[in-house]
Every structure is written in structure tokens, then in C-alpha cells.
Amino acid sequence: MNNYCIYIRNRKGNPYCKLLNKEITFSCCRECVNKEYKTKNKENSFYKSNGTKKSKNSFYKLNSNQIKKKSTLKEKSPLRSGNIKSKRSKATDIDQKVKLKVWERDKHCCVICGNNVNVMPNAHYISRAKGGLGIEENIFTACTRLTENDCHYRFDNGTKEEKELLKEKVKNYLSSIYPNWNEDNLYYKKGGV
């Protein structure tokens, strides 16, 4: 352990005194009357034990073992790779097969306004945020933001009255197609209960 002044900092590999607000040499620091000391590890000191100055970026360099450890952590961590999703996230995702079935079921038209231009089968009746599953009974085709009707956006973000009206319309549509349709079956249940 070395003692060092609490006002000294490393700036671009050179000692910098915060009290004097300028780059200094250690001889200048030793002669200073305002210095206050604190203990510091040798690895973090500005000068090596033999008195030679460290390279400019040595404060920020990692040795080869540290780099190997970091790279193996990145490789092993499934969350960093972006391939691993939670069970809930997987359950609320809309599979491509489901999108195709819903697209055919809705005859390539928005179920709210009947538009057939710029529509997509990716709207959840029960939203993903509330645990709405990505199954056919919960998905419907709606207008995208590229249309003037903008049904999907209005369904999710409209006024309270507008959302209730659109939700009732979609509910009637889905219950007419699926005789045993029930909102309670559209939520993700932890543990499959």
C-alpha cells in the first residue's frame, strides 16, 4: 500500500492536482503544504514501484487474463445473446403460424373498420403488458399507423370511451368465430395453472 494525497488525480496518464487545478510532478506534490494522505493500492498508483512512469493508458488497460474472463462471461451469459426469453414473453409473442391463420380467418381485412390496405394481424385483444397470450383467440387484424383509421393505435391508446367501443366490437367478432371464447383463457398464467 502507498500513501497518496487525496487531491491528486490521473488525467491522461499524468498526475493532476485538484487543489491547484493543474498538472503537476510528484516532487511538487511532496512539497505541498495542503496535502492530505490516504492509503492506495500499488496497482492503482501513478508510478510503478521502481519509480518509472506508467504508460499513458495503463490505468484503463486490462491484462490478458481479465480480457479472457470478460469474453467467456459474455459467451456464457444467455441473456446477453438475446436468444433467451422468459416464459411469459414467449407465451405472449405472436408466432408466424398464428399470424397466417389470423390473416386468413379475418379475410385480410381490419375487423374494426373493414379496411384491407395496410392492415396486419398483430393486435392483441388482451394486451401483452397484461399477459395476453399470442394465440388465435386473442389476436385480430387491425389497421396500422399508415392508414387514416389507425384502428390498432386507437384500440390500444384511444380515449376511454373509444377503447371500450372498439373492444366491444372486437369481442363480438371473436366470440362469433369461437363459440367457447372466454376472456379468462387469454391471460398468461404462471405455472400453467
C-alpha positions as CSV (number, residue, x, y, z in Angstrom):
1,M,0.0,0.0,0.0
2,N,1.1,3.5,-0.8
3,N,0.1,6.8,0.7
4,Y,-1.2,9.4,-1.7
5,C,-2.7,12.9,-1.5
6,I,-6.5,12.9,-1.8
7,Y,-6.3,15.9,-4.2
8,I,-4.3,14.0,-6.8
9,R,-6.0,12.5,-9.9
10,N,-4.9,10.8,-13.0
11,R,-5.6,12.9,-16.1
12,K,-4.4,11.5,-19.4
13,G,-1.8,9.4,-17.6
14,N,-0.3,12.3,-15.8
15,P,-0.7,13.4,-12.2
16,Y,-3.2,16.2,-11.7
17,C,-3.8,18.2,-8.5
18,K,-7.4,19.1,-8.0
19,L,-6.5,21.6,-5.3
20,L,-4.1,23.5,-7.6
21,N,-6.2,22.7,-10.6
22,K,-3.3,21.8,-12.9
23,E,-0.9,19.0,-14.0
24,I,1.9,18.5,-11.5
25,T,5.0,16.5,-10.9
26,F,5.3,14.3,-7.7
27,S,8.1,16.5,-6.5
28,C,5.7,19.4,-6.5
29,C,3.2,17.3,-4.6
30,R,5.7,16.3,-2.0
31,E,6.5,20.0,-1.2
32,C,2.8,21.0,-1.0
33,V,1.6,22.1,2.5
34,N,-2.1,21.4,1.9
35,K,-1.7,17.7,1.2
36,E,-3.9,15.1,2.9
37,Y,-3.0,11.5,2.7
38,K,-5.0,8.4,2.1
39,T,-3.7,4.8,1.5
40,K,-3.9,3.4,-2.0
41,N,-3.0,0.1,-3.7
42,K,0.2,-0.1,-5.7
43,E,-1.7,-1.4,-8.7
44,N,-3.6,1.9,-9.0
45,S,-0.6,4.3,-8.3
46,F,0.7,6.6,-10.9
47,Y,4.2,5.3,-10.8
48,K,5.5,1.8,-10.7
49,S,7.4,0.6,-7.7
50,N,10.7,1.2,-9.5
51,G,9.8,4.9,-9.9
52,T,9.2,4.8,-13.7
53,K,6.1,6.4,-15.1
54,K,3.3,4.1,-16.3
55,S,2.2,4.3,-19.9
56,K,-0.5,6.8,-20.8
57,N,-3.5,4.4,-20.9
58,S,-2.2,1.9,-18.4
59,F,-4.9,3.0,-15.9
60,Y,-7.6,1.7,-18.3
61,K,-5.9,-1.3,-19.8
62,L,-6.9,-4.9,-18.9
63,N,-4.4,-7.7,-18.7
64,S,-5.0,-10.7,-20.9
65,N,-6.5,-12.8,-18.1
66,Q,-9.1,-10.2,-17.4
67,I,-10.0,-9.9,-21.1
68,K,-10.4,-13.7,-21.3
69,K,-12.6,-13.7,-18.2
70,K,-14.8,-11.0,-19.6
71,S,-15.1,-12.6,-23.1
72,T,-16.1,-16.0,-21.5
73,L,-18.7,-14.3,-19.4
74,K,-20.2,-12.7,-22.5
75,E,-20.3,-16.1,-24.3
76,K,-21.8,-18.0,-21.4
77,S,-24.4,-15.4,-20.4
78,P,-27.6,-16.3,-22.3
79,L,-29.3,-13.0,-21.5
80,R,-26.5,-11.1,-23.4
81,S,-27.0,-13.1,-26.5
82,G,-30.6,-12.0,-26.8
83,N,-31.8,-15.6,-27.6
84,I,-33.3,-16.4,-24.2
85,K,-36.8,-15.1,-23.4
86,S,-38.8,-15.5,-20.3
87,K,-41.7,-18.0,-20.4
88,R,-44.2,-15.1,-20.3
89,S,-42.5,-13.3,-23.1
90,K,-42.6,-16.5,-25.3
91,A,-46.2,-17.1,-24.4
92,T,-47.3,-13.5,-25.3
93,D,-45.3,-13.4,-28.6
94,I,-47.3,-14.0,-31.8
95,D,-45.9,-16.9,-33.8
96,Q,-45.7,-16.6,-37.6
97,K,-48.1,-19.5,-38.0
98,V,-50.7,-17.8,-35.7
99,K,-50.4,-14.6,-37.8
100,L,-51.1,-16.5,-41.0
101,K,-54.1,-18.3,-39.5
102,V,-55.5,-15.0,-38.2
103,W,-54.8,-13.3,-41.6
104,E,-56.8,-16.0,-43.3
105,R,-59.5,-16.0,-40.7
106,D,-60.0,-12.2,-40.9
107,K,-60.0,-12.4,-44.7
108,H,-57.1,-9.9,-45.0
109,C,-59.3,-7.1,-43.5
110,C,-59.4,-5.0,-40.4
111,V,-62.0,-6.4,-38.0
112,I,-62.9,-3.0,-36.8
113,C,-63.4,-0.9,-39.9
114,G,-63.2,-3.5,-42.8
115,N,-60.2,-1.8,-44.5
116,N,-58.0,-4.1,-46.5
117,V,-55.0,-1.8,-47.1
118,N,-52.1,-1.5,-44.6
119,V,-53.5,-4.0,-42.1
120,M,-51.7,-6.6,-40.1
121,P,-52.7,-9.5,-37.9
122,N,-50.7,-8.4,-34.8
123,A,-53.2,-6.8,-32.4
124,H,-53.8,-8.4,-29.0
125,Y,-57.3,-8.2,-27.6
126,I,-55.8,-8.6,-24.1
127,S,-52.5,-6.6,-24.3
128,R,-49.1,-8.3,-23.8
129,A,-48.5,-6.0,-20.9
130,K,-51.5,-7.5,-19.1
131,G,-50.3,-11.0,-20.0
132,G,-52.4,-11.5,-23.2
133,L,-51.3,-14.7,-25.0
134,G,-50.2,-14.9,-28.6
135,I,-52.9,-17.3,-29.6
136,E,-55.5,-17.1,-32.4
137,E,-58.4,-16.4,-29.9
138,N,-56.5,-13.3,-28.6
139,I,-55.1,-11.9,-31.9
140,F,-57.0,-9.9,-34.6
141,T,-56.2,-8.0,-37.7
142,A,-56.2,-4.2,-37.4
143,C,-55.2,-1.1,-39.4
144,T,-51.6,0.1,-39.0
145,R,-50.4,3.6,-38.3
146,L,-50.1,4.1,-42.1
147,T,-53.9,4.4,-42.6
148,E,-56.2,7.2,-41.6
149,N,-58.3,4.9,-39.5
150,D,-55.4,3.8,-37.4
151,C,-57.5,1.2,-35.6
152,H,-54.7,-0.7,-33.8
153,Y,-53.4,2.5,-32.3
154,R,-56.9,3.7,-31.3
155,F,-57.6,0.3,-29.8
156,D,-54.5,0.5,-27.6
157,N,-54.2,4.2,-26.9
158,G,-57.5,5.9,-27.7
159,T,-59.8,7.7,-25.3
160,K,-61.5,5.5,-22.6
161,E,-64.9,5.6,-24.5
162,E,-63.2,4.9,-27.8
163,K,-61.3,1.9,-26.4
164,E,-64.4,0.5,-24.8
165,L,-66.4,0.8,-28.1
166,L,-63.6,-0.8,-30.1
167,K,-63.0,-3.6,-27.5
168,E,-66.7,-4.4,-27.6
169,K,-66.6,-4.7,-31.4
170,V,-63.6,-7.0,-31.4
171,K,-65.1,-9.1,-28.5
172,N,-68.3,-9.6,-30.5
173,Y,-66.3,-10.6,-33.6
174,L,-64.1,-13.1,-31.7
175,S,-66.9,-14.6,-29.8
176,S,-68.9,-15.1,-33.1
177,I,-66.0,-17.1,-34.5
178,Y,-65.1,-19.1,-31.4
179,P,-68.2,-20.4,-29.6
180,N,-66.4,-21.2,-26.4
181,W,-64.4,-17.9,-26.4
182,N,-63.7,-16.6,-22.9
183,E,-61.5,-13.7,-21.9
184,D,-60.2,-15.6,-18.9
185,N,-58.5,-18.1,-21.2
186,L,-56.5,-15.4,-22.9
187,Y,-54.2,-14.5,-20.0
188,Y,-50.8,-15.9,-19.3
189,K,-51.0,-18.0,-16.1
190,K,-47.7,-18.6,-14.2
191,G,-47.0,-22.3,-13.9
192,G,-49.7,-23.2,-16.4
193,V,-52.4,-23.2,-13.8
